[in-house]
Amino acid sequence: MTEHVKRWRANVFLVEEDSETTAHAVVETGVAAIHGYGKAKRNPADTEVEGIGDELATGRAFIDLGRRLLGITEEDLEAVEGRPAHVHE
């Protein structure tokens, strides 16, 4: 068995504005760059805790990114197989 190791790079860009944090996650595959986006907004009644908005927005960006990757996989499979593909759980 031959093992092939691939490396994909992921970057997250965070923008904080008032009580809202926006995350832009990018995975570079060497062939394409796939983007995901997420937002977090602190309720004014909540205590401000450093980093929570970053974590939530980033988590949501990675969820979006994962959905996009699954969609791309379905499109690729459909192109090869010539029939609908469903890889989402």
SVG drawing of the C-alpha trace seen along z (x, -y; Angstrom):
<svg xmlns="http://www.w3.org/2000/svg" viewBox="-30 -49 34 51">
<polyline fill="none" stroke="black" stroke-width="0.4" points="0.0,0.0 1.3,-3.4 0.6,-6.3 0.2,-9.8 0.2,-12.7 -1.6,-15.9 -1.7,-19.2 -4.5,-21.7 -4.0,-25.0 -6.8,-26.7 -6.9,-30.4 -9.5,-32.3 -9.9,-36.0 -11.9,-37.7 -13.4,-41.2 -14.9,-42.6 -17.2,-45.5 -19.0,-46.6 -20.8,-43.5 -20.6,-41.5 -17.8,-39.2 -17.5,-38.0 -15.3,-35.1 -14.1,-34.2 -12.5,-30.7 -10.6,-29.7 -9.2,-26.2 -6.6,-26.0 -6.5,-22.6 -3.8,-23.3 -6.4,-23.2 -9.0,-25.6 -9.8,-27.8 -13.1,-27.1 -14.6,-29.8 -16.9,-29.7 -18.5,-32.5 -19.9,-32.8 -21.2,-35.5 -21.6,-36.0 -23.5,-38.8 -23.4,-39.3 -26.7,-40.0 -26.3,-43.4 -27.6,-41.7 -24.8,-39.2 -21.4,-39.7 -18.6,-40.4 -16.1,-37.6 -12.9,-37.8 -12.7,-35.3 -16.3,-33.8 -17.4,-35.8 -14.3,-34.7 -14.9,-31.0 -18.6,-31.1 -18.1,-33.0 -15.2,-30.7 -17.2,-27.5 -20.0,-28.8 -17.6,-29.6 -16.2,-26.0 -19.7,-24.5 -20.4,-26.6 -17.1,-25.5 -17.9,-21.9 -21.3,-22.2 -19.7,-23.7 -17.1,-21.0 -19.8,-18.3 -21.7,-20.1 -18.6,-20.2 -18.1,-16.5 -21.6,-15.8 -21.1,-17.8 -17.9,-16.0 -19.5,-12.6 -22.5,-13.4 -20.2,-14.5 -18.3,-11.2 -21.2,-8.9 -23.8,-10.6 -26.5,-10.3 -27.4,-12.2 -25.1,-11.8 -25.9,-12.4 -23.0,-12.6 -24.6,-14.9 -25.4,-13.1"/>
</svg>
